[in-house]
Amino acid sequence: MKHLVAALLLAAGLAAAPVAATSARAETIVLASTTSVDNSGLLKHILPVFTKATGIEVKVLAQGTGQALATAARGDADIVLVHDPEAEAKFIAAGHGILRREIAWNDFLIVGPKADPAHIAGGKDAVAALKAIYAAKAAFVSRGDASGTDALEKRLWKAAGLNPAGQDWYKDIGGGMGAALNAAAGMEAVTLTDRGTWISFRNKRDLVEQVSGDPKLINRYDVIQLDPVRHPNIKRAAAAKFAEWLVGKEGQAAIGAYRLDGETLFHPDAKP
């Protein structure tokens, strides 16, 4: 009889085990993010802090901003973290987003080879630098991936009144920030990069910072919550908790604490 009771208890325990494991499994949300917050290492730094505080895990789809917004528009993400104000405004106007908040900023800069064929090193005017690059036909690597960085580059060329597309010296790679920096390093070319990825990038070779400090190069990062009416299948509550954490005291502290080689990569800037 004792053996029968023990067997029944064992069987009941085994049957219940998968249920218990399932209930203990952490909730997961999908974040469609710009590549720069991923390539720079920021997400690897802050997401474990968020998960420890909330039990919510975050799966990252790192893409150019345009691709990230398209992913969310298809309903394949629960929340978005990007850095292209114009594309973000269109995304919200199309009814996909309901709340956009800035979480941090850094800046873009133009980097290039020490030889500086366009003579732009030390400059603080991004448009003037592009005019000099165009005149010198200096090799230039463009991401060409509809990212926030790519969108800014196109706006700067437009402000300069120039269109480099199709020029032999203008290389459109259709890739992420890391790929663009690798290409620029290998080709001894100029490119536009966000500071976070630049600081964390190790394959600089002969590349150096050439142009920075232009107000046009300020780079703001926004978290956007999706409209649950338009996207009823999103994990609304968990996504909202992540957004609130990013703009809250703990998330802002985690962002500001991320440093490499003594340098701050992102400046927390959430508005109360």
Secondary structure by P-SEA (a helix, b strand, c coil): caaaaaaaaaaaaaaaaaaaaaaabbbbbbbbccaaaaaaccccccaaaaaaaccbbbbbbcccaaaaaaaaaaccccbbbbccaaaaaaaaaaccccbbbbccccbbbbbbcccccccccccccaaaaaaaaaaaccbbbbcccccaaaaaaaaaaaaaccccccccccccccccaaaaaaaaaaacbbbbbcaaaaaacccccccccccccccccbbbbbbbbcccccccccaaaaaaaaaaaaacaaaaaaaaaccccccccbbbbbcc
